[in-house]
Amino acid sequence: MTYVLDDPGRRASLDPGGMAELVVRTADFLREGWELGVRAALPEGSSPSHLLVLGMGGSGIGGDLLRSLLYDRVRFPVTVVKDYTLPGWVGPEAVVFACSYSGDTEETLAAYGAARAAGAACVAVTSGGRLAQRAQEDGVPLVRIPSGLPPRAALGYLLGPMLGALQRWGWVEGLEEEVTEAEALLRSLAAEWGPEVPTAHNPTKQLARSLVGRVPVVYAASRLSEPAALRWKTQLNENSKVYATWNVFPELNHNETVGWALAGQPEGLLEVVVLRDPEDAPRLVRRVEITREVALGGAAGVHQVHARGTRRLSRLLSLVLFGDLVSVYLAYLNEVDPTPVAVIDELKRRLGS
């Protein structure tokens, strides 16, 4: 199997859309997205009663990352809405980021309309489509990001503008330093884990090999890494074309741990990946250790991936980049093109007919 991962010609034939090259450019997209947010024509304002991010799939994961990053750093709650409707409490004192890479995501368009009707202050983040058109017609601030990418490859363009806007508004301290550090780290890690690095020296390729023929089970060891675990799951779905699942400590110890009693039947079906952060609380670290001892005996293997970097954004995005690359390399090993998502396209076609 290694020859597939280490043969440039074979990789190119399996990845005509260049998904791997887009993944290793995550640092570029983050920096460019940040600059778009900092330079956007945004109104000044005081801290909101609530911050909401509207978005589905690859367009919505930036909201999950933002919620984790801001969890204990702001005095207003952050909610991610992945639906057509909004909570009933949304009103004029809420700020809403409507994120749709294509601009034509029907759930986000419906939720954007509801936010406008509720009087919330909205900002649209999109490459075009109906969301851009409606934002311009409504006089809503628009952050227009480059088009032509699969939405899941545009994470930096979707997260960066929100971080830049928060910097502009002065609601969160230290974001510029966090983005600068994350950009530098992502460039370094892309060189360390990228497609040209042989499997023998590349932990992302090695983990992808372990996942062949398995069902990946991705566990976040703490709240910070929770959205990274979700990202791993969705990237494995879309890029690798495999079923995967995810959960987070300590919640999984109150339900899913019991489900492992028969999870090893048939033997060797499930492969566990635990995402770790250097600031995981000692009690959570102990939970991971005990869970492995008492519940995960039926797993084909248990792997731990440790976050890199100093600041919170760097650590979180290091886990994301690791998983993104694993998902692309697993696609190569499965001999599938990571870019197309035929089932999603067919679903949208039928919904639109």
C-alpha positions in Angstrom: 0.0 0.0 0.0 2.9 2.4 0.7 3.7 2.7 -3.0 0.4 4.5 -3.5 1.2 7.1 -0.9 4.8 7.6 -2.0 4.3 7.5 -5.8 3.7 11.0 -7.2 2.2 9.7 -10.4 -0.2 7.5 -8.7 -1.2 10.2 -6.3 -1.9 12.6 -9.2 -4.0 10.0 -11.0 -6.1 9.5 -7.9 -6.4 13.2 -7.0 -7.0 15.1 -10.2 -8.7 17.9 -8.2 -5.6 18.4 -6.1 -7.2 18.0 -2.7 -3.9 17.3 -1.0 -2.4 20.5 -2.4 -5.4 22.5 -1.1 -5.0 21.0 2.3 -1.4 21.9 2.6 -2.4 25.5 1.7 -4.5 25.8 4.8 -2.1 28.4 6.2 -2.5 30.6 3.1 -6.2 30.4 3.2 -6.3 31.3 6.9 -4.1 34.4 6.4 -6.1 35.6 3.4 -9.4 35.0 5.2 -8.2 36.9 8.2 -7.1 39.9 6.1 -10.5 39.9 4.4 -12.2 40.0 7.7 -10.0 42.8 9.1 -10.5 44.9 6.0 -14.2 44.3 5.6 -16.7 47.2 5.7 -18.1 46.3 9.1 -20.2 48.6 11.3 -18.8 49.3 14.8 -20.7 47.8 17.7 -20.6 46.8 21.3 -20.5 43.2 22.4 -23.7 41.3 21.5 -26.1 39.4 23.7 -25.3 36.4 21.5 -23.1 35.4 18.6 -24.5 32.9 16.1 -22.8 31.2 13.1 -25.0 29.8 10.4 -23.5 27.2 8.2 -23.8 23.6 7.0 -21.0 21.0 6.4 -17.7 22.4 5.3 -19.2 25.9 5.5 -20.3 25.4 9.1 -17.2 23.8 10.7 -15.6 27.2 11.1 -18.4 28.0 13.5 -17.7 24.9 15.6 -14.0 25.9 15.8 -14.9 29.5 16.7 -17.3 28.3 19.5 -14.5 26.2 21.0 -11.9 28.9 20.7 -14.2 31.5 22.4 -15.8 29.2 25.0 -14.3 30.8 28.1 -13.0 34.0 26.5 -16.1 36.1 25.9 -19.0 37.2 28.0 -21.6 36.3 25.4 -22.6 32.8 24.3 -21.7 31.4 20.8 -24.1 29.2 19.0 -23.7 27.3 15.8 -27.0 26.8 13.8 -27.0 23.9 11.3 -30.7 24.1 10.3 -33.3 26.1 8.5 -34.6 27.7 11.7 -33.3 29.9 14.5 -33.8 29.7 18.3 -36.7 31.8 19.4 -34.6 34.1 21.5 -32.7 35.6 18.6 -33.3 39.3 18.4 -31.8 42.7 17.6 -29.0 42.4 20.1 -27.6 39.2 18.4 -24.8 39.2 15.8 -25.0 36.6 13.1 -22.4 35.3 10.7 -24.1 33.6 7.8 -21.5 31.3 6.2 -22.1 29.5 2.9 -19.2 28.9 0.6 -21.3 28.6 -2.5 -23.9 31.1 -1.3 -26.6 28.7 -2.3 -27.0 26.5 0.8 -30.7 26.4 1.3 -30.7 25.8 5.1 -28.3 28.8 5.6 -30.4 31.0 3.3 -33.5 30.2 5.3 -31.8 30.9 8.6 -30.3 34.1 7.2 -33.8 35.3 6.3 -35.0 34.4 9.8 -32.1 36.4 11.4 -33.0 39.4 9.2 -36.6 39.1 10.2 -35.6 39.0 13.9 -33.6 42.2 13.5 -30.2 40.6 14.2 -27.1 42.3 12.9 -25.8 40.0 10.1 -22.5 39.5 8.3 -22.4 37.3 5.2 -19.3 35.2 4.4 -19.5 33.6 1.0 -18.0 33.4 -2.5 -21.2 34.5 -4.2 -24.5 32.9 -5.0 -27.9 34.0 -3.6 -26.4 34.8 -0.2 -24.1 37.5 -1.7 -27.0 38.8 -3.8 -29.3 39.0 -0.9 -26.7 40.6 1.4 -26.1 43.3 -1.2 -29.8 43.9 -1.6 -30.3 44.1 2.2 -27.3 46.3 2.8 -25.7 43.6 5.0 -21.9 43.6 5.3 -20.5 41.0 2.8 -17.1 39.3 3.1 -16.6 37.8 -0.4 -14.1 35.0 -0.4 -12.5 33.3 -3.4 -14.5 30.8 -5.3 -13.6 27.5 -7.0 -12.8 25.3 -4.0 -14.7 22.4 -2.4 -16.2 24.1 0.7 -14.4 21.7 3.0 -11.1 22.9 1.6 -12.0 26.5 2.2 -11.9 26.3 6.0 -9.3 29.1 6.4 -11.4 31.4 4.2 -14.5 30.7 6.3 -12.9 30.9 9.8 -10.4 33.6 9.1 -13.0 36.4 8.3 -14.8 35.8 11.5 -11.6 36.0 13.5 -10.7 39.2 11.6 -14.1 40.7 12.3 -13.8 39.9 16.0 -10.4 41.6 16.0 -11.9 44.7 14.3 -14.6 44.9 16.9 -12.2 44.4 19.7 -14.3 41.7 21.4 -11.5 39.2 21.9 -7.9 39.9 22.9 -4.8 38.4 21.2 -6.4 37.1 18.0 -3.8 38.6 15.7 -1.0 36.9 17.6 -2.9 33.6 17.5 -3.4 33.8 13.8 0.2 34.7 13.2 1.4 31.7 15.2 -1.1 29.3 13.6 -0.1 30.4 10.1 3.6 29.7 10.8 2.8 26.4 12.5 0.5 25.2 9.7 3.2 25.9 7.1 5.8 24.0 9.2 3.4 21.0 9.7 2.4 21.0 6.0 6.1 20.5 5.1 6.4 17.8 7.8 3.3 15.9 6.9 2.8 16.7 3.2 2.5 14.3 0.2 6.2 14.4 -0.6 7.2 13.2 2.8 7.7 9.4 2.6 5.5 7.1 4.7 8.4 6.0 6.8 8.8 9.5 8.1 5.1 10.7 7.9 2.8 10.0 10.8 -0.3 11.1 8.8 0.4 8.5 6.1 1.1 5.9 8.8 -2.2 6.5 10.5 -4.1 6.4 7.2 -2.6 2.9 6.6 -4.0 1.8 10.0 -7.5 2.9 9.0 -7.8 0.9 5.8 -10.7 -1.5 6.1 -11.7 -0.1 9.5 -14.4 2.1 10.8 -12.7 5.1 12.3 -13.8 6.2 15.8 -12.5 9.6 16.6 -12.6 10.8 20.3 -11.8 14.3 21.5 -10.1 14.1 24.9 -11.5 17.6 25.9 -13.8 20.4 24.8 -11.1 22.2 22.9 -10.4 19.3 20.5 -14.2 18.5 20.2 -14.6 20.4 16.9 -11.4 18.8 15.5 -12.9 15.4 16.2 -16.1 16.4 14.3 -13.9 17.7 11.4 -12.0 14.4 11.3 -15.3 12.5 11.0 -16.7 14.7 8.2 -13.4 14.7 6.3 -13.2 10.9 6.5 -16.7 10.8 5.2 -16.2 13.2 2.2 -12.6 12.6 1.3 -12.1 9.0 2.1 -15.7 7.9 1.4 -15.8 5.8 4.6 -18.2 5.7 7.5 -16.8 7.2 10.7 -18.0 8.3 14.1 -16.9 10.7 16.8 -17.5 11.6 20.4 -15.9 13.6 23.3 -14.7 13.0 26.8 -16.1 13.1 29.5 -19.6 12.7 28.0 -18.8 9.5 26.2 -18.0 7.9 29.6 -21.7 8.2 30.5 -23.1 6.2 27.6 -20.8 5.2 24.6 -18.3 3.4 26.9 -20.9 0.8 27.7 -21.6 0.3 24.0 -18.1 -1.1 23.6 -19.2 -4.3 25.3 -20.1 -5.8 22.0 -18.3 -3.3 19.7 -15.5 -5.7 19.0 -17.8 -8.1 17.2 -16.8 -8.7 14.4 -13.3 -8.5 15.8 -11.1 -5.7 14.5 -13.8 -3.6 12.8 -13.2 -0.3 14.8 -10.0 1.8 14.9 -9.9 4.5 17.6 -8.1 7.8 17.3 -7.9 10.0 20.4 -7.2 13.7 19.9 -5.1 15.1 22.7 -4.2 18.6 23.8 -1.3 19.5 26.1 -3.7 21.4 28.3 -6.1 18.5 28.8 -7.1 18.5 32.5 -5.5 15.7 34.6 -8.9 14.2 35.2 -9.6 14.0 31.5 -6.2 12.4 30.9 -7.0 9.8 33.5 -10.4 9.2 31.9 -8.7 8.4 28.6 -6.3 6.0 30.2 -9.0 4.2 32.2 -11.4 4.0 29.2 -8.7 2.4 27.1 -8.1 -0.2 29.8 -11.7 -1.1 30.6 -13.6 -0.5 27.4 -11.6 -0.4 24.2 -10.3 -4.0 24.2 -12.4 -4.8 21.2 -10.9 -2.1 19.1 -8.5 -3.1 16.3 -6.1 -0.3 17.5 -6.0 2.8 19.6 -4.0 5.8 18.4 -3.3 9.1 20.1 -2.7 12.3 18.1 -1.2 15.2 20.1 -1.9 18.9 19.2 1.1 21.0 18.4 1.7 24.7 19.0 1.4 27.1 21.9 -1.8 29.1 21.6 -5.3 27.7 21.4 -5.8 28.3 17.7 -2.5 26.7 16.7 -3.2 23.6 18.7 -6.7 23.2 17.4 -5.8 23.7 13.7 -2.8 21.4 14.1 -5.3 18.6 14.9 -7.5 19.6 12.0 -4.6 19.6 9.5 -3.4 16.2 10.7 -6.9 14.7 10.2 -7.4 16.4 6.8 -4.2 14.9 5.5 -5.1 11.5 6.9 -8.4 11.6 5.1 -6.8 12.4 1.8 -4.2 9.6 2.2 -6.9 7.1 3.1 -8.7 8.1 0.0 -5.6 7.2 -2.0 -5.3 3.9 -0.2 -9.0 3.2 -1.0 -8.3 4.2 -4.6 -11.0 6.9 -4.7 -10.8 10.5 -5.8 -11.1 12.6 -2.6 -12.8 15.6 -4.3 -16.2 14.5 -5.7 -19.2 14.0 -3.3 -21.6 12.3 -5.7 -24.2 11.4 -3.1 -24.4 15.0 -1.8 -24.7 16.3 -5.4 -27.5 13.8 -6.1 -29.3 14.7 -2.9 -29.2 18.4 -3.9 -30.4 17.7 -7.4 -33.4 15.8 -6.2 -34.2 18.5 -3.6 -34.1 21.1 -6.3 -36.2 19.2 -8.8 
